[in-house]
Amino acid sequence: MNRFFSVSIITLTILLTPGCSLIKSEHTSGSNEHITASTHDDSHAMTDRNINEGEKESDSVTTQAKLTIPPNIKSQTPVPLVIDIQDKEGKPIAKFQTFQEQLMHLIVVSEELDFFNHIHPTYKENGRFEVETNFPKSGNYTLFSDYQPAGGKERVSVLKAQIPGTNPSPAKIDLNLAKTFGDTKVSLTFSQPSLKVRQDVTLMFDLRDTATNQPITDLQPYLGERGHLVIIKQSSPLTKADYIHAHAVKDSPAGKVDFMTHFSRPGKYKVWGQFNRNGKIITADFWIDVI
């Protein structure tokens, strides 16, 4: 008997039309089906722009991602995940293009955004990716599956998982923009005095050694760049429109990593900057306010 079972079905389609805002359609059927997220004609180039705000492009291939997880999953226990990438007919998409040194980036966050995990599933051929992860507590989780079919554009599919049990109270939002992560002090500043919607802004990370307070000199590339940045808007439920993936600006000074982006909606956002300090990945998380 197959040790995996399918949880529920959620089909998420984002349509982009010239001069219009995002139109979201979400359909849920009965239980015991695959969790499904589809991306329709909305792929975007990754050139220091928000992944969720690209223009309509010539690549019109529809993709969907199906997540299969085993029954009776528990928090703080390794959980195997299977993600199948298919076309709109349900046929596997067999070939993918490497971007940022991986075939798939999987961002796993709790609904409250107090948990973040960036992992890279292994491609098993015939459109199937597999990976194992832990969910630290009970509650709802969103998985942003970021991939690029060969010859197509990068796209993001949204998947959901629920860990049974009593949901703990979410942590208090801390808007402090200077924190210490082990042997590294990280400060976040902006190129504008305040973050405003529809305004280009540079998010500037300053990384210093905790002991000496000097800019770090052992920063190494992470996923082919000086750093990696994911931003997710506080929302319930989380959707693809809440997800931003920005690229590091090249040639930043020692100990500094900058990212350019912009925000389409006001609200609170959680920021995760990831950096490689001499082989150790630092994940610096901050809350920010956009008006």
Secondary structure, 3 states (H helix, E strand, C coil): CCCCECCEEEEEEEECCCCCCCEEEEEEEEECCCEEEEECCCCECCCCCCHHHCCCCCCCCCEEEEEEECCCCCCCCCEEEEEEEEECCCCECCCECCECCECEEEEEEECCCCCEEEECCEECCCCEEEEEECCCCCEEEEEEEEECECCCCEEEEEEEEEECCCCCCCCCCCCCCEEEECCEEEEEEECCCCECCCCCEEEEEEEEECCCCCECCCEECECCECCEEEEEECCCCCCHHHEEEEEECCCCCCCEEEEEECCCCCEEEEEEEEEEECCEEEEEEEEEEEC
